[in-house]
């Protein structure tokens, strides 16, 4: 996209706000960026940041949006309408998914949040409640997720082929409680999460299982992995201290069994799931962990759908 496109889109958004109409604000950030920087160095982190911005810019401007500012590991963008923002967010996540297939040894994940409102716009920034809200919503999105507010769900018809999924009421730092919704953009058949919603497994129609990790869990796992790769052992106390600072049993089990990155998407031939009481035991190749306190009925439905797709693939 050319600079003239950026100016045109920016002018359209400004005119809409000056007319008293609401716009959509989007935040996107890279998961695990701090630990990536520590592990790979500043130059590699800069290249990753540039890749993120470049990949997003074209898809944002295709939907009449523009990048308001870059934030190192993230971006802030604005759109004239929420439908445009949602479509851009879906296009971005799809592009990230394709990029990760081509670069499976160095995958990246981003979380996206969207809100609407009438922020104050300057030459280089925007401020206001909708900006703060969008940023907070983004911080709650798992890698691969798109989260939107109740206001967007009520006022915006979702693009064809996607749907809203209620995520319940979440507490947003400094802003209070907000009902949030996920934009289900993958052709999914079923999903299952642990009770704390730290990890979600998504079963897709094409015969894969996608792993979505909460931002805090992904950051903790990346930190522990970075220290372990640097030669820090539990014996000297550093790794165990990290674990004691709230890393879930899920993360601990991954660290215990494998120090490789958790792949986002897995072929069903590499997936083994079973129920043990209220826990779902997950085996992804050589990796093993558990989703704790899952809803038994939902878990059984997920396993049933998984078996159905496996049988179709074998035929």
C-alpha positions in Angstrom: 0.0 0.0 0.0 1.2 3.5 -0.8 1.6 6.5 1.5 -1.4 8.1 -0.3 -3.6 5.1 0.9 -2.5 5.7 4.5 -3.3 9.4 4.2 -6.7 8.7 2.6 -7.7 6.2 5.3 -6.5 8.5 8.1 -8.5 11.4 6.6 -11.6 9.2 6.4 -11.3 8.2 10.1 -10.7 11.8 11.2 -13.7 13.1 9.3 -15.9 10.4 10.8 -14.9 11.4 14.3 -15.3 15.1 13.6 -18.9 14.2 12.5 -19.5 12.7 15.9 -19.5 9.1 14.8 -17.7 6.2 16.5 -14.7 4.4 15.0 -13.0 1.1 15.8 -9.6 0.9 17.6 -7.5 -2.2 17.5 -4.4 -3.3 19.4 -2.2 -6.2 18.4 0.9 -7.4 20.2 3.4 -10.3 19.8 3.3 -12.9 22.6 6.6 -13.7 24.3 8.4 -10.7 22.8 10.5 -9.9 25.9 11.8 -13.4 26.3 12.4 -13.6 22.5 14.5 -10.5 22.8 16.5 -12.0 25.7 17.0 -15.3 23.8 17.7 -14.0 20.3 19.1 -10.5 20.9 18.0 -7.0 20.0 18.7 -7.3 16.2 16.5 -10.4 15.9 13.8 -8.8 18.0 13.8 -5.7 15.8 13.5 -7.8 12.7 10.5 -9.7 14.3 8.9 -6.3 15.1 9.4 -5.1 11.5 7.9 -8.4 10.2 4.9 -7.9 12.5 4.3 -4.3 11.4 4.8 -5.1 7.7 2.5 -8.1 7.8 -0.2 -6.1 9.6 0.0 -2.8 7.6 -1.2 -4.2 4.3 -4.1 -6.0 5.8 -5.1 -3.0 7.9 -5.1 -0.6 5.0 -7.0 -3.1 2.8 -9.9 -2.6 5.2 -9.7 1.3 5.2 -7.7 1.4 8.4 -4.3 2.9 9.3 -1.6 2.3 11.9 -1.8 5.0 14.5 1.5 4.0 16.1 3.9 1.2 16.6 4.8 0.0 20.1 7.9 -2.2 19.6 6.1 -5.5 20.1 2.7 -4.3 19.0 0.7 -1.8 17.0 -2.4 0.4 17.4 -4.7 0.9 14.4 -8.0 2.6 13.7 -10.8 1.8 11.3 -14.0 3.7 10.2 -16.2 0.8 11.2 -15.9 -2.2 13.5 -16.8 -4.6 10.6 -13.6 -3.4 8.8 -11.6 -3.9 12.0 -12.9 -7.4 12.5 -12.2 -8.4 8.9 -8.7 -7.0 9.1 -8.0 -8.9 12.4 -9.2 -12.1 10.8 -7.0 -11.5 7.7 -4.0 -10.8 10.0 -4.5 -14.0 12.1 -4.8 -16.0 8.9 -1.6 -14.5 7.5 0.2 -15.3 10.8 -1.1 -18.9 10.6 0.3 -19.3 7.0 3.6 -17.6 8.0 4.0 -20.1 10.9 3.5 -23.0 8.6 6.4 -21.8 6.4 8.5 -21.0 9.5 7.6 -23.7 11.9 10.9 -23.5 13.8 10.4 -19.9 14.7 6.6 -19.3 15.0 5.1 -16.1 16.3 1.7 -15.5 17.9 -0.3 -12.3 18.4 -3.4 -11.4 20.4 -5.8 -8.8 19.0 -8.4 -6.6 20.8 -11.0 -4.3 19.4 -13.3 -1.6 20.9 -15.3 1.3 19.5 -15.7 4.9 20.6 -14.8 8.5 19.8 -11.2 9.0 20.9 -9.3 12.3 20.7 -7.1 12.3 17.6 -3.8 14.2 17.3 -1.3 14.1 14.5 0.6 11.1 16.0 -1.7 9.5 18.5 -5.2 8.9 19.9 -6.3 9.0 23.5 -9.6 8.1 25.2 -11.6 5.4 26.8 -11.9 3.3 23.7 -8.2 3.3 23.3 -7.6 2.1 26.8 -10.4 -0.4 26.5 -9.0 -1.9 23.3 -5.5 -2.2 24.8 -6.9 -4.0 27.9 -8.9 -6.3 25.8 -5.9 -7.2 23.6 -3.9 -8.0 26.7 -6.4 -10.7 27.6 -6.4 -12.3 24.1 -4.6 -15.6 23.7 -2.1 -16.1 20.9 -4.3 -16.4 17.8 -7.4 -14.9 19.4 -9.4 -11.9 18.4 -11.5 -10.4 21.3 -14.1 -7.7 21.1 -16.4 -5.8 23.5 -20.1 -6.2 24.2 -20.7 -2.9 22.4 -19.2 -4.3 19.2 -21.2 -7.6 19.4 -24.4 -5.7 19.8 -23.9 -3.1 17.1 -21.8 -5.0 14.5 -22.9 -7.8 12.2 -20.0 -10.2 12.0 -18.6 -11.0 8.5 -20.0 -14.1 6.9 -18.3 -17.3 7.9 -17.3 -16.1 11.4 -19.2 -16.0 14.7 -19.1 -14.5 18.2 -18.3 -16.7 21.2 -19.0 -15.4 24.7 -15.9 -15.3 26.9 -17.9 -14.2 29.9 -17.3 -11.1 32.1 -13.6 -10.2 32.6 -12.0 -7.7 34.9 -10.0 -5.1 33.0 -7.3 -3.3 34.9 -8.5 0.2 35.8 -11.7 -0.1 33.8 -13.8 -2.6 35.7 -15.8 -5.6 34.4 -16.5 -6.0 30.7 -18.4 -8.7 28.8 -16.0 -10.0 26.1 -16.5 -12.0 22.9 -14.1 -14.0 20.8 -14.4 -13.8 17.0 -14.2 -17.5 15.9 -12.3 -17.1 12.7 -11.1 -20.7 12.1 -13.4 -23.3 10.5 -13.7 -24.9 13.9 -15.7 -28.0 14.9 -15.2 -27.9 18.7 -13.2 -26.3 21.5 -12.2 -27.1 25.1 -10.5 -25.0 27.8 -9.3 -25.6 31.3 -11.3 -24.1 34.1 -9.1 -21.0 34.4 -9.1 -20.5 30.6 -5.3 -20.6 30.4 -5.2 -23.0 27.5 -7.8 -23.7 24.8 -7.7 -26.5 22.2 -9.6 -25.8 19.0 -10.5 -28.7 16.6 -10.7 -27.5 13.0 -12.6 -28.9 10.0 -9.4 -29.5 8.1 -8.2 -32.0 10.7 -5.9 -30.1 13.0 -5.9 -29.1 16.7 -4.8 -25.5 17.4 -3.4 -24.6 20.8 -4.2 -21.1 22.2 -2.2 -20.0 25.3 -3.2 -17.1 27.6 -0.7 -14.2 27.4 0.6 -14.8 31.0 1.1 -18.5 30.5 2.9 -18.0 27.2 5.2 -15.3 28.8 6.0 -17.6 31.8 6.7 -20.5 29.6 9.0 -18.4 27.3 10.8 -17.1 30.4 11.4 -20.5 31.8 12.5 -21.9 28.5 14.9 -19.0 27.9 16.5 -19.6 31.3 16.7 -23.3 30.8 18.3 -23.0 27.4 20.8 -20.6 29.0 21.9 -23.5 31.2 20.1 -22.5 34.3 19.1 -25.6 36.3 16.6 -26.2 39.1 19.6 -27.0 41.4 20.8 -23.4 41.4 17.3 -22.2 42.4 16.5 -19.9 39.5 14.2 -22.0 37.5 12.4 -23.3 40.5 11.9 -19.7 41.6 10.3 -18.9 38.3 8.0 -21.9 38.7 7.1 -20.8 42.2 6.0 -17.4 40.9 2.7 -18.8 39.6 3.6 -21.0 36.5 0.7 -23.4 36.1 1.0 -27.2 36.3 0.5 -27.0 32.5 3.7 -25.0 32.1 5.6 -27.1 34.5 4.7 -30.3 32.7 5.9 -28.8 29.4 9.2 -27.7 31.0 9.7 -31.1 32.6 9.2 -33.0 29.3 10.3 -30.6 26.5 12.1 -27.3 26.2 11.0 -26.8 22.6 8.4 -24.2 21.6 4.8 -25.3 21.7 3.6 -25.5 18.1 0.3 -23.7 17.4 -1.2 -26.3 15.1 -1.0 -30.0 15.1 -2.1 -32.7 12.7 -4.5 -35.2 14.3 -2.1 -38.0 13.7 0.1 -36.4 16.4 -2.7 -35.8 18.8 -3.8 -38.1 21.7 -6.5 -37.0 24.1 -8.0 -38.8 27.1 -10.1 -38.0 30.1 -9.0 -38.8 33.6 -11.6 -37.6 36.1 -12.1 -33.9 35.5 -8.8 -33.5 33.7 -8.1 -33.9 30.0 -4.7 -35.5 29.3 -3.2 -34.0 26.1 -0.4 -35.6 24.1 1.0 -33.6 21.2 3.8 -35.8 19.8 6.3 -36.2 22.6 4.8 -33.4 24.7 2.3 -34.1 27.4 0.2 -31.8 29.7 -3.3 -31.7 31.2 -6.2 -29.3 31.0 -7.5 -29.2 34.6 -11.1 -29.2 35.7 -12.6 -29.3 32.3 -16.4 -29.5 31.8 -16.9 -33.2 31.4 -19.8 -32.9 28.9 -17.9 -30.5 26.7 -14.8 -32.7 26.9 -16.7 -35.8 25.9 -18.2 -33.9 23.0 -14.8 -32.7 21.9 -13.4 -36.2 22.0 -16.4 -37.5 20.0 -15.8 -34.8 17.2 -12.1 -35.6 17.2 -12.8 -39.3 16.6 -15.3 -38.4 13.8 -12.8 -36.3 11.9 -10.0 -38.9 12.4 -12.3 -41.6 10.8 -13.1 -39.3 7.9 -9.4 -38.7 7.3 -8.6 -42.4 7.3 -11.3 -43.1 4.6 
